[in-house]
Amino acid sequence: MSPHSSTVAGIGEPPEQAEFRAAARAFLAANAQPKRDVSPWEIHFHTSADDAREAFERGRAWQRTMFEHGFAGLTYPTALGGRGGSAWHERIYAEEAANWDVSSRFIASTISMLGPTLMKHATPDQQAHYVPRLLSGEYAFCQLFSEPGAGSDLAGLATRAVGDGDEFVVSGQKVWNSAAQFCNWGMLLVRTDPDVPKHRGITFLLVDMSSPGIEVRPLVQATGASEFNEVFLNEVRVPVANVIGEINGGWAPARTVLSNESAFIGSSPSVGAIGKLRILADRAGRSADPIVRQRLADVHTREWLLRVMGARIMAAVRQRQPPPMDPSILKLFVAGNRVRSGNLAVELGGLGAVTGDDEISQWIQAELLGRFSISIGGGTNEVQKNNLSERALGLPKEYRNDHELPWKDVPRG
């Protein structure tokens, strides 16, 4: 595809928008390569640690290039390294960048999660320090939230932080930490007061991943990739100045991160499978099968709904506005779509695809395995349904007494 094949976008735009579109095109033409032709069956993970690191650093380098030319943080204040723009800046840039082989990859997800959190909960001095470094990719953050005993019930986390002068001394274990082996900073949830109910004794810290006492161990997944890690913290010293929000008030910034994580997952362009499922249906000679056609239509419709909802939520996020719908809806939609597409892919590909090593078989296997991981990562389906029922629908909360007990008195397995 030619990098200029979408020039119809922008016809009739106001002069300010047309000027920005021209600037975006000039920037991309000078700094990027046109999108290359790739196999539709390309999978987006790496089984080689070297390949994974190279892809991470390539995305980080592109983020730095955007920052240096004024195209990172388009809606962030200019004083913090952004462009001070509006949601339409993001839309126009995304339209133009779609034809170029560029992506910030993992860094983009971090900015989507942590950037709005800093703007809402950090002090002006913290914003001045962290936001420009986040937008430039100088600081690459991993998420140190989940624990072996606190995944679905994140507020039950046990990693302890004890005050010692102007520092916290942190000990504990985190798990399912994406890209922690590559990141130089982490957003960390710790228990600072075990004598109050679990949601009230949590503090949100930013931690330098090179700090003594931090050990990162990659976890090999069923796909052969090691995208996730477990992280051990042994008497890690973190300055009190790194607290985001209030001490013992870390649940509020944590919720902001999690909401934006759900929105990012739901708006990701990589979640679409309908095109490949159509190819599989043709190959299997089942394109005219009314049951297969109905299932294809179901996947197609749900993916379009997901794109529309994701666009609306991300537009609100960019303008620092409350989302027009609960982000849990997007996360549940993504998980539901992967179940449907994974099942249909295996049915159309046949049992041989589950054991084959050709590129189509590998995509089908990844789609099948992905249906399980996506239902857990970013908050399990069960947690998302509870959030949706209680926050969005106002239904009665599930009866539990551990919300009122001091965390130290809550029974744990």
N, C-alpha and C positions, 0 to 999 in steps of 0.2 A: 504493500500500500504506500502510495506517495505521501510524504509528510504534509503536502498541501492539498490532499484530496478532500478535506473537510472545510475548505474555505467558505462554503456556503454559510457555515456558522458565523454569525456576526453581521449578516446583512440587515441593514436598518437599525443597527445599534446606535445609541447616543454617542457623541464624539468621545466622551471620556472612556467609555467601554471599548470603542474601536481603537483608541490610542493604546489602551492597555493590552488588547489582543495583539496588536502589531508588535508591542514590546515583548510579549511572551513568545511570539513566533520568532523574533530576532534572537532572543536568548536561547531558545531551543535549537535553532539552526546553527548557532555558533558553538554550542556546548554539548550537543547530544547527537546520537546516530538515529536514523530512521528506524522504525520498528522492523525487526527482521522477521522473515517468514519462519515460523516454528511449527512443529508438528502439533496438531490439535490434541494429541495425547500426552503432551509434556506434563510431567508431574512437578509440583512446586516444593519439593524437599530434597535434601541431600543426604546420602548414606555415607559420604566421605566427610570426615571432620575438616579436612583442608578445603574442600569445595564449599562447605557450609560457612567457614570463616571468610573465605574469599567473597562469597555472596553478601555476607553481612557487611564487610568493609566496603564493598562496592556501593551498597545502599547508603552507607554512612558518608562516603565521599560525595555522592550525588547530593545528599542533604547539605553538605558544606558548600557545594557549588551553588545551589539555589540560594543559600543564605548570603553568600558573598555578592550575589547579583540582585538581591532584593526580592527573591521569589519564594522565600521560606516564611512561614508565619504571616501569610497575607492579611489576616484579620487581627493580628496582634499589634499593640502600640509600637510606633516607631522607636520610642525610647527604650523598648525592650528587644529591639532587633527585628521587629516585624515591619509590615508595610503600612499598617494603619488603615487597611482597606475594608471592604464590605464583602458580604457573601458572594456577590456577583464576581468579585475578583477570583475567588476559589473556583467558581463554576467555569469561568472563561479559561483559566489556566488548565483545569482538568480536561476541557475539550481539546485544547491545543496539545497538551502533553500526551494525549491518548495515542497519537500517531508516532511517538518517539520511544525508543528503547531505553526508558529511564524509570527508575523507581527507587524510593528511599527504603523500601522493604520494611524490615522490623522497626527501624527508626520512626517511620510514619505512625505505626501503631502506638509507640511510646508517646509521641507528641500528642496524639489524639486522646490518650488517657491522662497523662500527667499535666499537659499544658493547661487545660481548663481548670484542673485541680489547683495548680499554683495561682492562677488568676483569681480563683475564688477564696482560697484559704491561706495563701502565703502572705507574709508581710511585704511591704514595698521593697525593703532591702533584700529579702529573699528573692522576690521576683526579679529585681535588677541583676542578681547574681546568676540565678538558675535558668531563667527563661531564655536569654540569649544563647547560653551554652547548650540548652536543650534544642533550640531551633537550628543551631549550627551543626549539631551532631557531635560537638566536642564532648558532651556528656551523653553517653548512651545508657539508658536506664533499663534494668530488669525489674520484674515485680516479685517481691519477696513477701507473699501473703500466705498462701496455703501451707499447711503442715500435715504430717502423717495422721495426726489426730484432729485436724481442724481444716477440713476441705469444704464440705457442704455446710457445716456449721463453723464458718470462718471466725465468728466472734468468740469461739471457744479456744482460740489460739493460746499457746503456752510459752512461746519464746519470751524470755524474761529480760527486762531492762531495769537495772538498779542504778539509781542516781549516785554519782560520786563527784561532788563539786560541780564543775561546769560540763561534766560528761555523763553519759549513760554507759554502763557496762552490760553488754548484751550477750546472752547465751541461749542457744536453742537450735532448732532444725527447721528448714523450709523445704518444700518440694514442688515439683511441676513448674519450675522457674524457667520460662522460655529465654533462650539466648544468654543465660547467666554466665556461661563460660566465655562470652565475648564482651559483655558490658563492663564499663568501668564505674558505674554507679548503680545503686538499687533503691527502690522505694520499699520501705520495710515497716511492717506492723509488728509491734511488740506489746507485751503485757507490762504495764508500769504500776498498776494497783490491783493486786489480787483480792483485796478486801471489799470490793464493790461489785455489783452485777457486771457480767462479762462485757457488755457493750460500752460500759462507762470507764473501764480501766485500760483502754487501748490507746497507744500513742503512735503517730505516723512520723517516721524518721526517713531522712535521706542519708544513705551510707556510701562511702567510698569503698568500692569492691576490692581495692588493694590494701585495705586495712588489715593489720595483723590479726589472725584468728579466724579469717574467713576461708573456707575450703569449698570449692565447687566440684561436684562429681556429675558428669553427664550420665543420663539414663538412656539406654538403647530401647527404642520402641519396636513394636511389632513390624513396622515398615522398614526397619534397619537404620532409620535416622536417629539422631540424638538431639532433637530440638529442645528437649526438656532436661532439667537438672535437679539434683538435690543440693542444698546449700547448708553447710554446717557453720554455726557461729559460736566461737569459744572465747568468751570474755573479750568481745570486740568493743572497743571504746569509740563512742559516737558523740560528737559535741551536742550539747543541749540546743545550741543555735541551729541545729539541723531539724528541729521539730517543725513540722508543717501543721498549722492549726494550734490547738491547745494540748498541753500535756493532759493525758487521760481523755482527751476529746478527739482521738484519732479516727473514730468510726465515721465521722462526717466526711473528712477528705477521702477515706477509704471508699465510701459509698459513691462519691463523685467519680473516682477512678473506675469502679466496677460498672457504673452506668455508662460511662463513655466507652469502656471495653465492649459491653454488649452492643452499643451502637456501631462501633468500628467493625466488629465481627459481622454484624448484619448488613453493613454497607459495603463490605469488601467485594470488589469485582471478581474475585477468584472463586466465588461460591457457585457460579453457573455451570450446569452440567447438561442443559437441554440439547445443545448442539451435538454433543458427542453421543447422547442417547438416541438422537435421530439417526445418526450414522450407524449405530449398532443395530437399530431396528431395520434399516435398509439391508445391512449385511446379513441379518438373520432371516430376511424375507418376510418380515412381520409388520411392515409399514401400513398394510391395509387391515391388519387385525384390529377389530373394533375395541377390544379390551386394552391392547397395547396403545392404541391411539388415545384412548381415554386417560390412560396413565401418563402418557406424554403430555397431554393437555393439562393435566393436574400439575405436573412438575413445571411446565412453562408458565402457567398462571401464578403459581406460588413464587417463582423466581421474579416475575415482574412486580408482584405485590411487594416483595422484599426490597427490590430496588427503589420503588417509590417511597416506601416507609423509611428506608435508609437515607435517601436524599433529603427527606423532610427533617429527620432527626439531626443529620449532620449540618444542615443549614442553620438549625437552631443552636447547635453547639458552637458553630463558628461565630455566631452573634451573641454568645454568652447568654442565651435565653433558655428557659426550661423547655425540655423536649415536648413536642405536641402529643406524644404517646409514650407509654412506658417502654424503655429500651428492652425490657425482658421479652416483649413481643417479638422483637427482631431475633434475639438469641434463640427463642423457641422455634421460630420459623426456620432458621438456618438448620437447627438440629432435625426438625421434621423433614425438611427437604433432603437432607443427606440420607435419612432412612429410606425415603422413597426412591431417590436416585441410585443409592447403593444396591437396593433390592432389585430394581429394574435392570441395572447394568449387569448384574450377575445372571439374571434370567435371560437377557438377550445375548450375553456373551457365551453362555453355556458353562457347564462345570469345568471344562478344560481351561477356561480363562482364569480360574482361581489358582491354578498351578502353573500356568504358562509364564514364559519370561520375555515374550515379545512386548512391544510398547503398549499395545491395546490391552493386553492382559495385565500389565503392570498398572495401567490407569484404573482398570476395573477393580483390581485388588486394593489400590489406594482408596478408591471411592467406597468400597465395602468397609475397610478398616476405619475410614474417616467417620463413618456414621456412629461409631462408638466413642471416639475421642471427642468429637464436637459436642456430644451430649453431656460431657463432663467438664471440659475446659471452659473457662470463663463463667463458671457457675452451672451446677447440674440442672437438668430439666426440672427436677423436683423443686429445687430452690427457686428457680425462675418462675415456676407456676405459683408457688407460695407468694413470691414478691408481687406477681401480677394480681393475684386474688386479693391480697391485703392492701396494697398501695393503690392500684388502679381501680379495682372494683369495690373496695371498701367492705369486703366480706370479713366475718369474724375471724380473728387470729386463731391458729391452732393452739389448743391448750398446752401450755408448758409452764412449769414453775421455775425453771432455771433462769428466766429473765430477771427474777427478783432476788435470787440467791447470790451471795458473794461468790465470785468465780472460784475461790479456793474451796468452797463447800459443794460445788457441783460435781456429782459422780462422773468419773471418767474411766473408760476401759483401758 
